[in-house]
Amino acid sequence: MKNLSRLILSTLLIVVIGNVNAQDSNNPWQITIGVNAVDVYPVGEDAPQGDFFGEFFNVSDHWNVLPAFSTLSVQRYLDNDFSIGISGSMNRIEKWGSLEGEPSVAVDNLMYYGVDANVKYSLSTLLNTSRLEPFLAIGGGYTWIEKGKYNTIASDDSTSDLAGSATFNGTVGVAYWITKNFGLTAQSTYKNSFEKQLTSHFQHSLGLSVKFGGVDTDGDGVYDKDDTCPEVAGLAQFDGCPDSDADGIQDSEDACPNEAGLAEFKGCPDTDGDGVSDNKDNCPNEAGLKALAGCPDSDSDGVANAQDTCPNEAGPVANGGCPWKDGDSDGVLDKDDNCPTEAGTVANNGCPEVVLPTEDVQTQLTNYARTINFSLGKSNFKKSAFPTLQAITGILNEYPKANFIVEGHTDSISSKAFNQRLSESRANAVVNYFTSNGVSAERLTTVGYGETTPIESNMTAAGRAANRRVEVKLAK
């Protein structure tokens, strides 16, 4: 009894610190090795057959315990919490049970042997328990007890030293799983004998149980049959799949499996906290705008600082984020200013308004130009023409934005071809004078009309003199 007490105490200590259960579906095989106690009553007409349950807990007077490992069982999980098993046991009977209140009957160390099979039903799922596994079992077997005074009858003519019988068994028990594969099992079995030479009796057992047979290829604690990633170590919460960055999002659903991130970004981080995950952020270390892929825009002009030529001064995208300039400060931006270095007006596209000669001035130019005299048949000026040329030059310089046409004319003397060349030569001579005195050549054009546009009759000397002329007109 001292050994049994020690074993029970050890069992209680282990149960207190245990915290993990095993699932039969994962580890279908279970082996239990332990000790058993037999509570047996004698058989025969004069045997003191008592009330079994009345003395059920009478350990000292009724239980026969062999202080050594004396029970071995093997079980195989089937499905839906059912298992089948087979067990073998041995013991030594030193006392027979008696009527309630009477002392047990001592006998001489009779050997006890049993071989049993059962179908077990686990109540863990039904009772929603985890570490603790209550169970029920039914089955049958064969039990032998060495012959002695109380286990033989007068009519027994067997020559065997053992009295045996088939039994129908009913079992109630509980297992406590200390780890995933290791636990303690205690059970009590009532064996109903079918033969007179063996009394019906109780057999109690306490043993160490080991479950095995489950396959966990990656060693992550999730068995292959339940492991979505059986070849890669993972976590039970993700059905055995890994979460490499430990951000609570399994790798298969993590857009950044090697960087801890947030669920809202599918596991990717947002280092600068701007609402754009790093894998989509062109500026991951600097808070920016979603519209600019996470980059900042200091001047809020829609151009990211990195691409903004003027990051602190708002400007249009077309000008690289810089404002358009107005170099001449005339209110017309340089991009639209036809005269960007010269102040003008909006109406004239940034150019100064062109001041044109009045009709009186144009009449004056015509009158002056007609007094320019040329030698007969030549484009040389007469001396008297220079004061007039100087006066015309002054008028042209008063209108620097106005363009003019210088026309050359002749009288009808000589051939038309000659007169055409002569008119062109005279017009060019006048223009050369103007340009040599500060008038821009870009403002002047020439044309020769020959004898085709007389202003007087070529029949008189005075008329021919008047026709040998130039005219300066405003270009339209």
C-alpha positions in Angstrom: 0.0 0.0 0.0 2.9 2.3 0.6 4.0 2.1 -3.1 0.4 2.8 -4.3 0.2 5.9 -2.1 3.4 7.2 -3.5 2.3 6.6 -7.0 -1.0 8.4 -6.4 0.7 11.4 -4.8 3.1 11.7 -7.8 0.2 11.5 -10.2 -1.6 14.4 -8.4 1.5 16.6 -8.6 1.9 16.0 -12.3 -1.8 16.7 -12.9 -1.5 20.0 -11.1 1.3 21.3 -13.4 0.1 19.8 -16.7 -1.3 22.1 -19.4 -1.6 20.4 -22.8 -3.8 17.7 -24.2 -3.3 15.4 -27.2 -5.8 14.9 -30.0 -6.4 11.3 -31.0 -7.0 12.3 -34.6 -3.5 13.6 -34.7 -1.8 10.8 -32.8 -3.9 7.8 -33.5 -1.9 5.3 -31.4 -1.8 5.2 -27.7 0.2 2.9 -25.4 -0.5 2.8 -21.7 1.7 1.0 -19.1 0.9 1.0 -15.4 -0.3 -0.9 -12.3 -3.6 -2.5 -11.6 -5.6 -3.4 -8.6 -8.0 -6.4 -8.5 -11.1 -6.4 -6.2 -12.3 -10.1 -6.5 -14.9 -12.0 -4.6 -14.8 -15.8 -4.2 -17.0 -18.3 -6.0 -18.8 -21.3 -4.7 -21.9 -22.0 -2.6 -20.2 -21.1 0.6 -18.3 -18.1 -0.8 -18.9 -14.8 1.0 -20.2 -13.1 -2.1 -21.0 -9.5 -1.0 -22.3 -6.3 -2.4 -19.6 -5.2 -4.9 -20.3 -1.5 -4.8 -20.7 -1.6 -1.0 -17.0 -2.3 -0.7 -15.9 -0.5 -3.9 -13.5 1.9 -2.2 -12.3 -0.5 0.5 -8.7 -0.3 -0.7 -7.0 -1.9 2.3 -9.3 -4.9 2.6 -10.3 -5.6 -1.0 -7.7 -4.3 -3.5 -4.9 -6.6 -4.6 -2.0 -4.5 -6.0 1.1 -5.8 -7.6 3.8 -3.1 -6.9 5.2 -3.2 -10.4 4.2 -2.4 -13.9 1.5 -5.0 -14.5 -0.7 -3.6 -17.2 -0.1 -2.9 -20.9 -2.6 -1.6 -23.4 -2.6 -0.5 -27.0 -5.3 1.6 -28.6 -6.0 2.9 -32.1 -8.2 5.9 -32.8 -10.9 5.4 -35.4 -13.1 8.4 -35.8 -15.7 10.6 -34.1 -14.0 10.1 -30.7 -14.1 6.2 -30.9 -11.1 4.0 -30.4 -10.4 0.3 -30.2 -7.9 -1.3 -28.0 -6.4 -4.5 -26.5 -4.8 -4.9 -23.1 -3.0 -7.5 -21.0 -2.6 -7.5 -17.2 -1.3 -9.7 -14.4 -1.6 -9.5 -10.7 -1.2 -11.5 -7.5 -4.3 -12.2 -5.4 -3.5 -12.1 -1.6 -7.1 -11.5 -0.3 -10.7 -12.1 -1.3 -13.4 -9.6 -0.8 -16.0 -10.3 1.9 -19.4 -9.1 3.0 -19.7 -5.5 4.0 -18.3 -4.9 7.4 -16.5 -8.2 7.6 -12.7 -8.7 7.1 -11.3 -9.9 3.9 -10.2 -13.5 3.4 -6.5 -14.1 3.1 -5.3 -16.5 0.3 -1.9 -17.7 -0.8 -0.6 -15.4 -3.6 -2.8 -16.7 -6.5 -1.7 -15.5 -9.9 -4.2 -13.4 -12.0 -4.0 -12.9 -15.8 -6.3 -11.0 -18.1 -6.5 -10.3 -21.8 -9.2 -7.8 -22.9 -10.4 -5.9 -25.9 -12.7 -2.9 -25.9 -14.3 0.0 -27.8 -13.7 3.3 -26.1 -15.7 6.5 -26.5 -14.0 9.8 -25.5 -16.2 12.4 -23.8 -13.8 15.3 -24.4 -15.6 16.8 -27.4 -19.1 16.3 -25.8 -18.0 17.9 -22.5 -15.8 20.5 -24.3 -12.8 19.7 -22.1 -9.2 20.0 -23.3 -6.6 18.5 -21.0 -9.1 16.2 -19.1 -10.5 13.3 -21.2 -13.3 11.3 -19.5 -14.1 8.1 -21.4 -16.4 5.1 -21.4 -15.6 1.6 -22.8 -17.2 -1.7 -23.4 -15.7 -5.0 -24.5 -14.8 -8.5 -23.6 -11.9 -10.7 -22.7 -10.7 -13.7 -20.8 -9.5 -13.8 -17.2 -7.6 -16.6 -15.3 -7.0 -16.9 -11.6 -4.8 -19.6 -10.0 -7.0 -22.2 -8.3 -7.4 -22.0 -4.6 -10.0 -22.4 -1.9 -12.4 -19.8 -3.1 -12.1 -20.0 -6.9 -12.9 -23.6 -7.5 -16.1 -25.7 -7.0 -16.7 -29.3 -6.3 -17.9 -30.1 -9.8 -14.7 -28.6 -11.4 -12.8 -31.6 -12.8 -10.3 -29.5 -14.8 -6.7 -30.6 -14.5 -5.5 -27.0 -15.1 -4.0 -24.9 -12.2 -6.0 -21.9 -13.5 -9.7 -21.2 -13.3 -10.7 -19.0 -16.3 -13.7 -17.5 -18.0 -14.7 -15.1 -20.7 -15.9 -11.8 -19.4 -18.1 -8.9 -20.5 -16.4 -5.7 -19.5 -17.6 -2.2 -18.8 -15.1 0.6 -18.1 -15.2 4.2 -16.8 -12.1 6.2 -16.8 -10.3 9.5 -17.3 -7.1 10.6 -18.9 -5.1 13.8 -18.2 -2.7 14.9 -20.9 0.3 16.6 -19.5 1.9 17.3 -22.9 0.8 16.9 -26.4 1.8 13.2 -26.4 2.1 12.2 -22.7 -0.5 11.8 -20.0 -1.9 9.8 -17.1 -4.8 7.4 -17.4 -7.0 6.0 -14.5 -9.9 3.6 -15.1 -12.1 1.1 -13.3 -13.5 -1.9 -15.2 -16.3 -4.3 -14.1 -15.7 -7.8 -15.5 -18.8 -10.0 -15.6 -17.8 -13.6 -15.7 -19.7 -16.2 -17.9 -18.4 -19.2 -15.9 -18.9 -20.2 -12.3 -15.3 -21.0 -11.6 -14.5 -17.3 -12.0 -16.3 -14.6 -10.0 -17.3 -11.3 -11.5 -15.0 -8.6 -10.2 -13.5 -5.1 -10.5 -10.1 -4.3 -12.0 -8.7 -0.8 -11.5 -5.6 0.6 -13.2 -3.4 3.7 -13.2 -0.9 4.2 -16.0 1.3 6.4 -18.0 0.0 6.9 -21.6 1.9 7.9 -24.7 0.2 8.9 -28.0 2.1 8.8 -31.2 1.7 8.2 -35.0 1.0 11.8 -36.1 3.2 13.2 -38.8 4.5 16.7 -38.5 7.1 17.1 -41.3 8.1 20.7 -40.5 8.1 20.2 -36.7 5.9 23.2 -36.1 3.4 21.4 -33.8 0.7 21.3 -36.4 0.2 17.8 -37.9 0.4 17.4 -41.6 -3.2 16.5 -42.0 -4.2 19.9 -40.6 -1.1 21.8 -41.8 -1.8 24.0 -44.9 2.0 24.4 -45.2 3.3 21.0 -44.1 6.8 21.5 -45.3 7.4 25.0 -43.9 7.4 25.6 -40.1 4.5 27.9 -39.1 2.0 28.8 -36.5 -1.0 26.9 -35.3 -3.2 30.1 -35.6 -2.4 30.1 -39.3 -2.9 26.3 -39.8 0.8 25.7 -39.8 1.7 28.4 -42.2 4.5 30.9 -41.4 4.5 34.5 -40.5 8.1 35.4 -41.1 7.9 39.0 -39.9 5.7 38.2 -36.9 3.2 40.9 -37.8 0.1 38.7 -37.4 -0.4 38.2 -41.1 0.7 34.9 -42.6 3.2 35.0 -45.4 0.8 33.8 -48.1 -1.4 36.8 -47.5 1.4 39.3 -46.6 2.5 41.6 -49.4 5.7 42.2 -47.4 6.4 38.9 -45.7 9.9 39.9 -44.5 8.9 43.3 -43.1 6.5 43.7 -40.2 3.6 45.8 -41.2 -0.1 46.6 -40.8 -3.2 44.6 -41.8 -4.6 47.7 -43.6 -1.6 47.5 -46.0 -1.6 43.7 -46.3 1.3 43.3 -44.0 3.5 46.1 -45.4 4.9 48.9 -43.2 4.3 52.6 -43.5 7.5 54.1 -42.1 6.6 57.7 -42.5 2.9 57.3 -41.4 1.5 59.1 -44.4 -1.0 56.4 -45.3 1.0 55.1 -48.2 2.7 51.7 -47.6 6.4 51.6 -48.1 6.2 49.2 -51.1 4.1 51.8 -52.9 5.8 54.9 -51.4 8.3 56.7 -53.6 9.5 58.6 -50.5 9.1 56.0 -47.7 11.0 58.0 -45.1 9.3 61.3 -45.7 5.6 61.9 -45.2 3.8 62.9 -48.3 0.6 62.7 -50.3 -1.2 59.7 -51.7 -1.8 61.5 -55.0 2.0 61.9 -55.3 2.9 58.2 -54.3 3.8 59.3 -50.8 6.1 62.1 -51.7 5.8 65.6 -50.2 4.7 68.8 -52.1 5.9 71.7 -49.9 4.3 74.4 -52.1 1.1 72.5 -52.8 1.4 73.0 -56.5 0.8 69.4 -57.5 4.5 68.7 -58.2 6.4 66.5 -55.8 9.5 68.2 -54.2 11.9 65.8 -55.9 10.6 66.9 -59.4 9.9 70.5 -58.5 12.5 73.0 -59.7 11.0 75.5 -57.3 9.9 73.3 -54.3 9.0 76.3 -52.1 7.3 78.4 -54.7 4.1 77.2 -56.3 4.1 76.9 -60.1 2.5 74.9 -62.9 3.5 71.4 -63.8 4.2 72.6 -67.3 7.0 74.8 -66.0 8.5 72.2 -63.6 6.7 73.5 -60.6 8.0 77.0 -61.0 5.9 80.1 -61.6 6.0 81.6 -65.1 8.2 84.8 -65.2 7.4 88.2 -66.6 10.9 89.5 -67.3 9.8 92.9 -68.6 7.1 93.3 -66.0 4.5 94.2 -68.5 1.8 91.9 -67.2 2.3 89.4 -70.0 4.1 86.2 -69.0 7.3 85.4 -70.9 5.7 82.3 -72.3 3.0 84.4 -73.9 5.1 87.5 -74.5 6.2 88.2 -78.1 8.6 90.8 -76.7 9.8 89.2 -73.4 12.6 91.7 -72.9 10.6 94.8 -73.8 7.6 96.0 -71.9 4.5 96.1 -73.9 0.8 95.7 -73.6 -1.5 92.7 -73.1 -3.5 93.8 -76.2 -0.3 93.6 -78.3 0.9 90.2 -76.8 3.5 91.9 -74.6 5.0 94.0 -77.2 4.9 97.8 -77.2 2.1 99.4 -79.1 3.4 100.5 -82.6 3.0 104.3 -83.0 2.3 104.9 -86.7 2.7 108.1 -88.6 -0.5 110.1 -88.9 -1.9 110.9 -92.4 -0.3 114.4 -92.2 3.1 112.8 -91.5 2.6 110.3 -94.4 1.7 113.2 -96.7 4.8 115.0 -95.6 6.9 111.9 -96.3 5.4 111.7 -99.8 6.1 115.3 -100.5 9.6 115.1 -99.2 10.4 112.0 -101.1 9.2 113.4 -104.4 11.7 116.2 -104.2 14.7 113.8 -104.1 16.4 114.5 -107.4 18.5 112.1 -109.4 20.8 112.7 -112.4 19.3 111.8 -115.7 19.5 108.1 -116.3 21.3 107.5 -113.0 20.6 106.6 -109.4 23.0 109.2 -108.0 21.6 111.9 -105.8 22.0 115.5 -106.7 23.5 117.7 -104.1 20.2 119.3 -103.4 18.6 116.0 -102.3 20.6 115.5 -99.1 18.7 117.9 -96.9 15.5 116.2 -97.9 17.0 112.7 -97.2 18.1 113.9 -93.8 14.6 115.2 -93.0 13.0 111.9 -94.0 15.6 109.9 -91.9 14.5 111.9 -88.8 10.8 111.2 -89.4 11.5 107.4 -89.8 13.5 107.4 -86.5 10.5 109.0 -84.7 8.5 105.8 -85.5 10.9 103.0 -84.6 8.2 100.3 -84.7 6.8 101.3 -88.1 7.9 99.7 -91.3 8.1 101.5 -94.6 8.3 100.8 -98.4 10.6 102.8 -100.6 9.3 103.0 -104.2 11.4 103.9 -107.2 10.0 105.5 -110.4 11.3 106.9 -113.7 10.1 108.8 -116.7 9.4 107.2 -120.0 12.6 108.0 -121.8 14.7 104.9 -122.5 13.4 101.4 -122.7 11.0 99.9 -120.2 13.6 97.3 -119.2 16.1 100.0 -118.5 13.7 102.1 -116.6 12.7 99.1 -114.4 16.2 98.5 -113.4 16.8 102.2 -112.9 13.7 102.5 -110.6 14.9 99.6 -108.5 18.4 101.1 -108.3 17.1 104.5 -107.2 14.9 102.8 -104.4 17.9 100.9 -103.2 20.1 104.0 -103.1 17.5 105.7 -100.8 17.4 102.7 -98.5 21.1 102.6 -98.3 21.2 106.2 -97.2 18.6 105.5 -94.5 20.3 102.4 -93.1 23.7 104.2 -93.0 22.0 106.9 -90.9 20.5 104.6 -88.2 17.3 103.2 -89.7 17.0 99.4 -89.2 17.2 97.6 -92.6 14.5 95.2 -91.2 12.0 98.0 -91.3 12.6 98.9 -94.9 11.7 97.2 -98.2 12.1 98.4 -101.8 10.1 98.1 -105.0 10.7 99.5 -108.5 7.9 100.5 -110.7 9.9 101.7 -113.7 7.8 104.1 -115.9 4.5 102.5 -115.1 3.2 104.9 -112.4 3.8 108.5 -113.6 2.4 111.4 -111.6 2.9 114.0 -114.4 2.9 113.8 -118.2 6.1 112.6 -119.8 5.5 114.9 -122.8 7.0 117.8 -121.0 10.4 118.3 -119.4 8.8 119.4 -116.1 6.5 116.3 -116.1 9.4 114.0 -116.8 11.4 115.6 -113.9 8.5 115.0 -111.6 8.2 111.4 -112.6 11.9 110.7 -111.8 11.2 110.3 -108.1 11.0 108.0 -105.0 8.1 107.7 -102.6 8.3 106.5 -98.9 5.0 104.9 -97.7 3.9 103.2 -94.5 3.9 99.4 -94.9 0.4 98.0 -94.3 
